[in-house]
Amino acid sequence: MTLQSRTPSPFRAPSRRNVVRGALGVGAAALAAPVLTACGGGPAADPKTVTFGSNGADATPKKAYAGVTGAFTKDSGLKVKTNTVDHDTFQKSISNYLQGTPDDVFTWFAGYRMQFFAKKGLAHPVDDVWDKIGSGFSDAAKQLSKGQDGKYYFVPLYNYPWAVFYRKSVFQERGYQPPATWSAFTALAKQMKKDGLSPIASGYGGGDSWSILGAFDYLNLRANGYDFHMSLMRGEVSWTDKRTSRTLDLWREIAPYYQEGAGGRSWQDAAQSLLDKKSGMAVIGLFLGQQVTDESLRDDIDFFPFPTIDPSFGQDTVEAPTDGFMLSRKPKNLDGSNKLLEFLGSAKAENLYMGVDPSNVAVNSGADTSKYNALQKKSAELISSAKHITQFADRDSDPGFISTVVLPGLTQWLGHPDDGSALLKKIESQRSRFFTA
């Protein structure tokens, strides 16, 4: 397994599906009384203890976090009191949790998701931590860890890229070459269809509608660039902008090459069709590898970056959802919390975590990659070479807007793609409900 599992476990599957479902917009504070509560004490909390709120309830991440916090205790002499809650509950309760008496340090997501709580004053800046760990991270990782005020609020642990995956043997047998440009990509899809393959594996049925966002993001990023894409995600520009129309025009070009019946298929079934050589390509995350149990088959999987559309933007942006840690607004043990975050941001901590849970890619440039499989190594190279890193639409935008407006519209449109003007007008009519100046 190479990345976050999409099976129905309390930690892994919700990392995508429940990010969409757990709408944490302005209305999130209206959630019912949270199950997630702090495990720390009151004002007289033990100065030798740091409390840690974790969403890693599944056996593997729970064991990995225990190993990391245990090593920190051994190095620092500080005890870490961990409050573990299942991933879904953690996300649905976090707004109330942070407004109550949260743990000192807690697990969360980079980018917009972090910035939302930082802007609300529900997180403490960690610039002092970054003064010590900054040399271990790329500029793109630093960018993802800053709030809108320019201060740091996040310490990354791992990420994983989205790309276009394929089987090496299929390409070799049929003489296909990984395309670098849009024209080559569409030509390859056309040839695959002629050869009797489903060119692009796809499954967005039921709770898997989130999976189409990878294609939308990359089309928009490659055609219009990082700045426009992020402005669109943050509600700063109109969805009826001609650049968004251009994104749908491009999507309509490849829609005929999508696997038939995608709206009634899970992403796992779509991924399996790629592994079974019934489909030629899949726009998906590295978690595709969870479908593989035979290591010889894993060795036959490869990927290429989503192709260039506008040469001025090239392939400078990579979708790589990033998970890590934040500091609550009033930590009971600020000094100890900063020390824990410094450790969590170290190559040593990432090595310890990946040693237990090798389903992700370490973010710290000093992490040991010698035990990575080929896909992990290539993933790390792809991410480290990126000028910009995006988090996926449901993490870079208001999740309520994505889950209740954008996703239903895009999935319906993808079933019968037209010029998209009606869809974009409908999405635009709802933008002001979620974003204010």
Buried (B, 14 or more C-beta within 10 A) or exposed (E): BBBBBBEEBBBBBBBBBBBBBBBBBBEBEEBEEBEBBBBBEEEEBBEEBBBBBBBBBBEBBBBBBBBBBEBBBEEBEBBBBBBBBBBBBBBBBBBBBBBBBBBBBBBBBBBBBBBBBBBBEBBBBBEEBBEBBBEBBBEBBBBBBBBEEEBBBBBBBBBBBBBBBBBEBBBEEEEBEBBBEBEBBBEBBBBBBEEEBBBBBBBBBEBBBBBBBBBBBBBBBBBBBBEBBBBBBBBEBBBBBEBBBBBBBBBBBBBEBBBEEBBEBBBBBBBBBBBEEBBBBBBBBBBBBBBBEEEEBBBBBBBBBBBBBEEEBBBBBBBBBBBBBBBBBEBBBBEBBBBBBBBBBBBBBBBBBBEBBBBBBBBBBBBBBEEBBEBBBBBBEBBBEBBBBBBBBBBBBBBBBBBBBBBBBBBBBBEEBEEBEEBBEBBBEBBEBBBEE
